[in-house]
Amino acid sequence: MIDPKEIDKIENGGGREAGRFRAFLETHVEKHLELDGKDVPYLACGSGPRTLLTFAGGWGGVDLSYDLVLGFEERNRVAVVDVSAFGNPDDMARAIDLVCEHEEIIRPILFGQSFSGIPAQAYFRRRSDRAGGLILVNTLAPKPERAKPWALTLMKILPLGLFKPLVRKKLTRLSATGRKIPDDVRERRIFAMALLGRMIDTYWTRGKLNNILKLAYRFNEDGAPSAEALSRRAGRVLIVTSDDEPYFPDAKLMMAMYRGAEMAKLPSGFGHTAPQIFRDEFHGLIRTFMDAPGK
């Protein structure tokens, strides 16, 4: 996790949202377990009858999920597992199992937004009998045609100094919106992008990126899970999207993939950023889903 003393180095580090993030860092402690000699950082906090389990390791560490944690820990347990040490999804699943066993987490509701939707779905595919539900937000469906071996090779030789600016450019495009948004929301968005930039600069290593790309490769290579792969004990599935979300076509694929899945739409015109801009509505959708009787 970022040292609270480092927050001033983040753009807009003196704003209200930076203060909220600082308070989070001062009251939440990153924990660690070990599997096969690999470090598994995670966060476990909150209290309540249900656990919301999400995943870090794509864009940043466990503290990148601070807004989700703060939004749900008062009434629920929340866990964030950093899976960046694992390029094999079966090993990743074992690491998540280890955290759940250590923290006595039973049938968590899995949450995957944007890139974290990949480990969320990969774990659900392998452990659907242990999941109380699955929430997927603005994320990708598995497609074998996306499994490009050359991408893994390129990552091994491309200097990080070239790769990082490319990712920043893509994230800037995903986060762009021409719509007017309230000042408090704008401040949150500015800080969120600055924090993400800081993560890219300080958290990313070639090893972590190689592992995440391997997970994504295997996720796509596996393709859509069969009905047999998903246990009858698997919980409900909620897919959150909007009509102009870049991955909206994937949301429609996931609706067909996960039988009985529900779809909830956020307002159009804000693309990939809609969950952050309409945070209260977004969190309300998640709470309603979590509080509904399960199977």
Summary of the structure (lengths in Angstrom):
residues: 295
radius of gyration: 18.0
end to end distance: 36.2
largest distance: 51.7
contacts: 962
relative contact order: 0.14
helix: 54%
strand: 16%
